[in-house]
Amino acid sequence: MEEKRVVNTSAFKIVLTALNMGLYAVVGLLTYFGITVGGIKFWPAVIVPATFSVLFGPFIGGVGAAGGIFIADLLTHGDALLSLSVGVTANFTAFFILGWLTYNKYTVKRYLLAATGSLLIGSGIIGFGLFLWTQLFTLPGQPFAPWTWIAALTYFGWTFLSEIPFLLIVVPPIIKTVKHSLPGVFLSEG
């Protein structure tokens, strides 16, 4: 019987977080195809931090997602304060929660429920955060136009509906394949 090896060092955690961050930014930039609704990008790249959150935990998933979206935002719209206020906050929260609910407790059913719930929370932060932002500031490339609550709900809906298919359809087979191919190369709790 083969001995399972668990990698659990600070250096390895930093590398995984940086890998998550970099992959999230690059995959995001390559797959959003310039499609935005109200400044919110079409973002299939959510599969990257979701996978890292499930496999390696909430910290690696959340911090990698926060850093990755920050890099992608700087390269697309360039407003660092907007990204830190809304995008980074939403991504960190959503993927931290996803990792917290699924890391070392993964089942497909648990993942599907956790992914849906965590994306609802992240999408809510985006909708509400942009509502607040537009009350005080302009969105990149747009005139000053404070959003109404209807606009906030619309963009909350767009964020959720444009990302949930990727989380529910693409991530579970990735998790299954990685866990089957690389047993024992996952971080233990702690």
N, C-alpha and C positions, 0 to 999 in steps of 0.2 A: 504494500500500500504506500502510495506516495505521500510524503509529508507536505502539508499545506503551509506555504510561506506567506506571512502577513507583513507587508511593508508599512511601517508606521514611524517615520522620522519627520522631524520638522522640515528638513531640506526637501524630502519627497512631497510633503504637503504644499510647500511653496512652489515647487515645480508643477504640480498638478493644478494649483490655482492659476499660475501664469499660463499654462497650456490651455485651460478652460477660457481664460480671458482672451488670449490671442486667437484661439479657434472661433470663439463667439464673435469677435470683431470681424475677422476675415470672412467667415461663412456668412455673417450678416451682410457685409458689404457686397459679397458676390451673389446673394440671393434675394435682395430686396427689390432689385430691378428698377429702382427709381420710383416705385409705387408708394405714394403717401396719401393719406386721407387726413386732412386737417393738420398736416405736419407729422402724423404718426405713420411710421414706416410699416409696410408689409414685411413681416419678420419671421420667416420659417426657421431662422437660426436658433430659435428657442430650444430646439432639440439638443443643442450643445450643452448649455448649463443644466438642462433637465437631466441629461445622462450623467453628467458629473455629480449632480446633487444626489442622485440615487446611488451611484456607485461609490462615491467618496465622501459624502456627508454634506451637511448644511453649510458649514463654513466655506469649504472649497467651492461648492455650488453657488452660494450667495455672493461671495467676494469676487469670484471669477466672472459672474454675470454682471455685477456692478461695474467692474473694471472694463469688461468687454463692451458694454453698451456706452460707456463714457468715451472710449476710443472711437467707436463707430459714430457716435453723435458728433464728436469733434471733427471727424472727417466728412460728415455729411452736412450738418447745419452749423457747426462751429460755435454754438452757444454753450459754453462750459457751465455757466450758472443754471441755465435751464436743465441741462443734463443732470447736474448734481441734485437739483431740487426735485425733479420728477423721474427721469429715466433711471438714474442710479438707485434711487430710493425704491422704486417699483420693482426693479430687477433683483436687487438684493433681497427684499422682503419676500417676493414670490418664490425665488429659488432656495432661499434659506428655509422657508416653511416646507417646501417640497422635500428637501433633503431631511429635515427634521422628522417628517412624517413617514419617510420611506427608507432611509438609510438603515441597513441591518434589519429591516422589517418589511422588505419588499415582497408583495404579491401583486399580480396584475390588477386585481380588484382594488387593493389599497392604493396602488399607484394611480389608477384612473380617477378615483375619488380625490386623492391628494392633488393631482395635477389640475383637476377642474377647480377645486377650492382655492389653491394657491394662485392660479391664473385669474380667478375672479377678484382676489385681493389685489394682485398686481395691476390688473386692468382698472380697478377702482381707484387705486393710487394715481394712475395716469389720468383718468377722466377728471377726478376731483382736483388733482395737482395742476393740470392744465387750466381748469376752470379758475382756480385761485391765481395762477400765473397771469392769465389774460386780464384779470381785474386790475393788475398793476403794470404789466409790461407787454411788449409786442412779441409775437412769435416770429421766429426767423423768416425774413422775406415777406412779411405780411404787415398791413397797417394795424394800428392799435384798434382792436375790436374785442371788447370783453365778451366772453362766451356766456351764453345763457345755460341754465341747468339742462335744457334739452340738448344743447350742443355737447355738454359734458357727458350726458348719458349716451349720446350717439357715438362719441369717440371711445367711451368705455366699451360699448358694444362692438365697435370695429376692432379694437385691440383684442378683445376676447375671441370673437368669432374668426378673426384671421389667423390666430395662433393656436387655438385649441385643436384643430384637426392634426397639426404636426405633433403636438404633445401626445394625443391619444392614439394615433395611428403609427407614427414612426418610432417613437421612443421605446415602447415595450419590446419590439423585435431586436432593437439594438442592445437593450439590457440583457435579454435572453442570450444573444450571441456572445456578448462580451463575458458574461458570467460563465458560460459554457466553455469558451475558448481559454479564459485566463482564471481558472479557479485558484483561490488563495492569494491573489495579488491585490487584495483590497485592504483598506485601512480598517483596523479594529477601532472600537469606540475608545475615546480617551485622548 
